[in-house]
Amino acid sequence: MAAGGLPVAWAAWIMMPLVGALIGWLTNVAAVRMLFRPHRPLHILGMTFQGVLPRRQEELAETVGRVVATELLRRDDLVRGALTPAVREQIAASITQAAGEAAMNRLPGFLPAGLRSALAGAVRSAAEAESRRFTQDRLPELAAGLFDGLDIAGMIRDRLLALDLEELERLALAVARRELRHIELVGAVLGALVGLAQAAITAVL
């Protein structure tokens, strides 16, 4: 018996939340699917239907490219990431080795081998000192100039625009699949709560 003396319809307490959960879940599933589909414009009764991502792919690509270039891949970060101590050491070693080999190849062949080796060693030592100064002082500036010449935003925009719509959908789902599933489940929970409230109102009335 309910508080007002009316019989409680237990079927309503079961069915209404179940129906509400089903409706809420299906509604959110449809909303999530409409983010991606239909891929191509679909014209029905004078209305055009198309997924949000396919319809706004160009705007999305432009925005993502700009945000990545200005906020995520700033020039200074790229320079620091590229010119790690190991990379600087490798560049300096390559310059030193190239200088030593060039010296040995260009020294006259009539010079004694010991003299040629000593001269090449002197060149190699000088090149090593200069290459280390170069990688510390000049190389960051040169790298910064190189990155300044790269249109990172344009490269990312063009890559996203080149993506097939199904590939774009797979990429988005790979990033946000769990969150989208949560949205679907939240729809079911809210629907069940609404159904429960309706059952309570029905029982009271």
Secondary structure as GFF3:
##gff-version 3
##sequence-region A 1 205
A	DSSP	alpha_helix	10	33	.	.	.	ID=ss1
A	DSSP	beta_strand	42	44	.	.	.	ID=ss2
A	DSSP	beta_strand	47	49	.	.	.	ID=ss3
A	DSSP	alpha_helix	52	55	.	.	.	ID=ss4
A	DSSP	alpha_helix	57	67	.	.	.	ID=ss5
A	DSSP	pi_helix	68	72	.	.	.	ID=ss6
A	DSSP	alpha_helix	75	82	.	.	.	ID=ss7
A	DSSP	alpha_helix	85	106	.	.	.	ID=ss8
A	DSSP	alpha_helix	113	133	.	.	.	ID=ss9
A	DSSP	pi_helix	134	138	.	.	.	ID=ss10
A	DSSP	alpha_helix	139	148	.	.	.	ID=ss11
A	DSSP	alpha_helix	152	162	.	.	.	ID=ss12
A	DSSP	alpha_helix	165	204	.	.	.	ID=ss13
###
